Amino acid sequence: MEQTEIVKNQTKKKIDTEKIEYHIREILKALGDDPDREGLVDTPKRVAKMYEEVFEGMNYTNHEIAEMFNKTFEEDFDQITDSKDMVVVKDIDIFSYCEHHMALMYDCKVTVAYIPNGKVIGLSKIARVADMVSKRLQLQERIGSDIADIISEITGSEDVAVMIEGCHSCMTARGIKKNNTKTYTRTLRGRFKSDESNGFTQWWS
Ligand SMILES: [Zn+2]
């Protein structure tokens, strides 16, 4: 059995889709619409199903996500890298939802860098970690610190950096309506924090 499935089976799902359905129906009423008209009759169910998908990461703690994707390679480590080599995975596409407005964060690109400390993580797992922590009600800066926590736990390395750029629809499509505004955040740990001149910033463009 896949490790992912084991973790999923052990973890009790927390998202209550029936409750979401009920409350979406109430919101439709509060908006002055008729939740029983043809176009809306299945909307609460659809929204609940969508929330279950886009908020999947809320079912798991950072530690549980680390266990889910903790596939690392140790054997050939000495031959493939030395302790100063940096691994960078650039431009991982993610979507998330801001916790202040429950509004979409889109066109987000995540760059993750780490310096291996005896273990290297499968590259696709870094993208999966970024995906999973984004499937929560989030702040852009917390997506960065969540990814850094998990990559650190999986690789045993304290040297992790996460850079994110993203558009927040609560800023581009409502309120101040600055369509082209992007938000940039970076989370620096270990050597990335203490030695900013070590060259990783070249990946930040
Ligand atoms: Zn917002």
Boltz pocket constraint, residues with backbone or C-beta under 6 A from the ligand:
constraints:
  - pocket:
      binder: B
      contacts: [[A, 98], [A, 99], [A, 100], [A, 101], [A, 102], [A, 103], [A, 168], [A, 170], [A, 171]]
      max_distance: 6.0
